Amino acid sequence: MKKIYIELSDICHLACSFCPAPKGVRGIMPLEAFAHALDSALMLTKRIALHILGDPCALPNLADYLALAHSKGAEIELVTSGAFCHKHRPQTLLSPPIYQLSISLEAGIDNAIANYATKLAPLLAYHLQHPSCFLNLRIQDTNLYQRPQILCDLLRQILPESTFTPTHNAHHHTHHHTHHQKFCHALSRNAIHTLFDEKGRIRLWSKAFLIIKSHFTWAGFATMPQKHKSCHALKEQIGILSDGTIVPCCMDTQGAINLGNIATTSLQEALHSPRAVAMKNGFKTQRAIESLCQHCGFVG
């Protein structure tokens, strides 16, 4: 399995236009329950993503969850709005067991978070000096093309000052120096969209990227059902909501396809349940048998 999603909570305190509701219903997964869920997940993969709904950084004791994951050998992916990053030490969010930290810049832009740049800048500055994990600054294409000045203004505020000076790349080859010049020029013209590569990325520095993500319709919200489709749910991923409900993928934010509860059912048992097997067999022949899947606009 590629990765397993474990939702620490469905609480984020924000209201983003692109994110489904309701939130804040299931609450926080207790640390003991997380340990049990982690043990079951690590039987299938080392890569654990600590989100489905909610912002893991909203948990004041996130460090306790990360320490537990580190002790068990997990590789952690975090996705956060960035609104709560300042509540944790930079090294907590950018050191093992963290494999990748992704910051959803559109969440900050959507919610006009107070002092957003001030909350993010120290984290980015720390990563520039200590790039031990991957750092992704993510934006959806709708925000990028509709509000380029807002995005570029934010980038000018949160990126470390040294990224705007030639001395930062003085020890690199001419190619990197040229890239740096193009980046600064595009940013000054609010034309950052001209620099994305074929994968939708701009390399900022070692292990740090600005990434554009295409907009999609969340599971259950697409108006026109599509029954002929395949998916990597249950093959490459599975999820556990903060109340213990096992779901087939990170798109099932409301637990519509309940495959059991991790308190009484292991992930292996859930994967071999009749409902899960029927889903997997359907995807093998390009058939989405669950209504939620038929109304999902995500393309992986």
C-alpha positions in Angstrom: 0.0 0.0 0.0 1.3 3.4 -1.0 0.1 5.4 2.1 -2.6 5.2 4.8 -4.5 8.2 6.1 -5.1 8.6 9.8 -7.2 11.6 10.7 -6.1 13.1 14.0 -9.2 15.3 14.1 -11.7 16.8 11.8 -11.2 20.2 13.4 -9.5 23.1 11.5 -11.4 26.2 12.6 -11.5 27.5 9.0 -14.1 27.6 6.2 -12.4 27.1 2.9 -14.4 27.3 -0.3 -12.9 24.1 -1.7 -13.3 21.9 1.4 -16.4 19.8 2.3 -18.4 20.3 5.4 -19.5 19.6 8.1 -16.3 19.6 10.1 -15.7 19.4 13.9 -18.1 16.5 14.3 -15.9 13.6 15.1 -13.4 15.4 17.3 -9.9 14.4 18.3 -8.5 10.8 18.1 -7.1 10.0 21.5 -3.4 9.2 21.6 -4.0 5.6 22.7 -6.4 5.1 19.8 -3.8 6.6 17.4 -1.2 4.2 18.7 -3.6 1.3 17.9 -4.4 2.7 14.5 -0.7 3.2 13.7 0.1 -0.4 14.6 -2.5 -1.7 12.2 -1.4 0.8 9.5 2.3 0.0 9.8 1.6 -3.6 8.9 0.8 -2.3 5.4 3.1 0.7 4.8 5.5 3.1 6.5 4.0 6.2 4.9 1.2 7.7 7.0 -0.7 10.9 6.2 -2.2 12.5 9.3 -5.2 14.1 7.7 -8.5 13.6 5.9 -10.5 16.5 7.2 -9.1 18.8 9.8 -5.7 20.4 10.4 -3.3 18.3 12.4 -1.4 21.4 13.4 -4.6 22.6 15.2 -3.8 20.0 17.9 -1.8 21.6 20.7 -0.1 18.3 21.6 0.7 17.3 18.0 4.3 16.7 19.1 3.1 13.8 21.2 1.5 12.1 18.2 4.6 12.7 16.1 6.9 11.3 18.9 4.8 8.2 19.0 4.9 7.8 15.2 8.7 8.3 15.2 9.2 5.6 17.9 7.3 3.2 15.7 9.3 4.0 12.5 6.5 5.8 10.6 7.2 8.3 7.8 4.7 11.1 8.3 3.0 13.4 5.8 1.3 16.5 7.1 -1.1 18.8 5.2 -1.9 22.1 7.0 -3.4 25.4 6.3 -0.4 27.0 7.9 -2.7 28.9 10.3 -1.4 27.0 13.4 2.2 26.3 12.4 3.4 29.1 14.7 2.1 27.1 17.7 4.7 24.4 17.1 8.5 24.6 17.0 9.8 24.6 13.4 11.9 21.5 14.1 8.8 19.7 15.2 7.1 20.1 11.8 10.3 19.7 9.7 12.2 16.9 11.4 11.7 13.1 11.6 9.3 11.5 11.5 8.0 14.2 9.1 8.7 13.1 5.5 6.7 15.8 3.8 5.0 19.0 5.0 2.5 20.5 2.7 1.1 24.0 3.3 -2.2 24.9 1.6 -1.7 28.5 0.7 -5.1 28.7 -0.8 -6.5 28.1 2.7 -4.7 31.2 4.0 -5.8 33.2 1.0 -9.4 31.9 1.2 -9.7 32.8 4.9 -7.7 36.0 4.9 -5.9 34.6 8.0 -4.6 37.4 10.2 -0.8 37.7 10.2 -0.6 34.6 7.9 2.8 35.6 6.5 4.2 36.2 9.9 3.0 32.7 11.0 4.7 31.0 8.0 7.9 32.9 7.5 9.9 31.4 10.4 9.0 27.9 9.3 10.3 28.5 5.8 13.4 30.2 7.0 14.2 27.2 9.2 13.6 24.8 6.3 16.0 26.7 4.1 18.7 26.1 6.7 17.6 22.5 7.6 16.0 20.9 4.6 15.6 17.4 6.1 12.1 16.8 4.8 10.1 17.9 1.7 8.3 21.2 2.0 5.4 21.9 -0.5 3.6 25.2 -0.8 0.4 24.3 -2.5 -2.0 26.4 -4.4 -5.0 25.4 -6.6 -5.1 26.7 -10.1 -8.3 28.7 -9.6 -6.6 30.9 -7.0 -3.3 31.1 -9.0 -4.9 32.4 -12.2 -7.7 34.5 -10.7 -5.7 36.2 -7.9 -2.0 36.2 -9.0 -1.1 39.4 -7.2 -2.4 38.1 -3.9 -0.4 34.9 -4.2 2.8 36.8 -5.3 2.4 39.3 -2.5 2.2 36.4 -0.1 5.2 34.7 -1.5 7.3 37.9 -1.3 6.4 38.0 2.4 6.9 34.4 3.4 9.9 33.4 1.4 13.3 33.9 3.2 15.0 37.1 2.2 18.0 35.2 1.0 15.9 33.6 -1.8 15.7 37.1 -3.4 19.4 37.8 -3.5 22.0 36.3 -5.8 24.2 35.3 -2.9 21.8 32.5 -2.0 22.7 30.8 -5.3 26.3 32.0 -5.6 27.7 28.5 -5.0 25.4 26.9 -7.6 25.9 26.5 -11.3 24.9 29.1 -13.9 21.7 27.2 -14.6 20.6 27.7 -11.0 21.6 31.3 -11.1 19.5 31.8 -14.3 16.6 30.0 -12.7 16.9 32.3 -9.7 16.8 35.4 -11.8 13.8 34.2 -13.8 12.0 33.4 -10.5 12.6 36.9 -9.0 11.6 38.5 -12.3 8.4 36.6 -12.6 7.5 37.2 -9.0 8.1 41.0 -9.4 5.7 40.9 -12.4 3.1 38.8 -10.6 3.7 36.2 -13.3 4.7 33.2 -11.3 2.4 31.0 -13.4 5.0 31.2 -16.3 7.6 29.1 -14.3 5.8 25.9 -13.5 7.2 22.8 -15.0 5.3 19.9 -16.6 4.6 18.5 -13.2 3.2 21.8 -11.9 6.1 22.6 -9.7 8.6 25.4 -9.1 11.7 24.4 -7.2 12.4 27.1 -4.5 15.4 25.5 -2.8 16.6 22.1 -1.8 13.5 19.9 -1.1 11.2 23.0 -1.2 8.6 23.5 -4.0 5.7 25.6 -5.0 3.1 23.2 -6.4 -0.1 23.9 -8.4 -2.9 21.5 -7.8 -5.9 21.3 -10.2 -9.3 21.9 -8.7 -11.5 18.8 -8.3 -15.0 18.0 -7.0 -14.9 16.2 -3.6 -16.5 12.8 -3.3 -20.2 12.9 -3.1 -20.5 16.5 -4.5 -20.3 15.8 -8.3 -23.7 16.4 -9.8 -23.3 14.0 -12.7 -22.6 10.4 -11.6 -19.9 8.5 -13.4 -20.1 4.8 -13.1 -17.3 3.9 -15.5 -14.0 4.7 -13.7 -11.1 3.2 -11.9 -9.5 4.3 -8.6 -6.5 3.5 -6.4 -8.7 3.4 -3.3 -8.1 0.1 -1.3 -5.2 -0.7 -3.5 -2.8 2.2 -2.8 -4.6 3.8 0.1 -7.1 3.4 2.9 -8.1 5.8 5.7 -9.1 5.9 9.3 -11.3 8.8 10.6 -10.7 10.3 14.0 -13.6 8.3 15.5 -12.0 5.1 14.3 -14.2 4.6 11.2 -12.3 2.8 8.4 -12.9 4.4 4.9 -11.6 3.3 1.5 -9.8 6.6 0.7 -9.1 10.2 1.8 -12.0 11.5 -0.2 -14.6 9.8 2.0 -14.6 12.6 4.5 -18.0 11.7 6.1 -17.5 8.0 6.5 -20.2 7.1 3.8 -18.4 3.8 3.0 -18.0 2.4 6.5 -15.7 -0.6 6.4 -15.6 -1.1 10.2 -14.0 0.6 13.1 -10.3 0.3 13.9 -11.1 -0.4 17.5 -12.5 -3.8 16.6 -11.4 -4.4 13.0 -7.9 -4.4 11.6 -7.1 -2.8 8.3 -6.3 -6.2 6.9 -9.8 -7.4 7.9 -11.4 -4.3 6.4 -9.6 -4.8 3.1 -11.0 -8.3 2.9 -14.5 -7.4 3.8 -17.2 -8.1 1.2 -17.9 -4.4 0.6 -14.2 -3.6 0.1 -13.7 -6.7 -2.2 -16.7 -5.7 -4.3 -15.3 -2.2 -4.7 -11.9 -3.5 -5.7 -13.3 -6.0 -8.2 -15.5 -3.2 -9.7 -12.5 -0.9 -10.2 -10.6 -3.7 -12.0 -13.3 -3.6 -14.7 -13.7 0.2 -14.7 -16.9 0.1 -12.6 -17.6 2.3 -9.6 -20.2 0.4 -7.6 -20.5 2.9 -4.7 -22.6 6.0 -5.1 -19.9 8.1 -3.4 -17.4 6.9 -5.9 -19.7 7.7 -8.8 -20.1 11.3 -7.5 -16.4 11.9 -6.9 -14.5 14.2 -9.2 -11.0 13.4 -8.0 -8.7 11.9 -10.6 -5.5 10.3 -9.1 
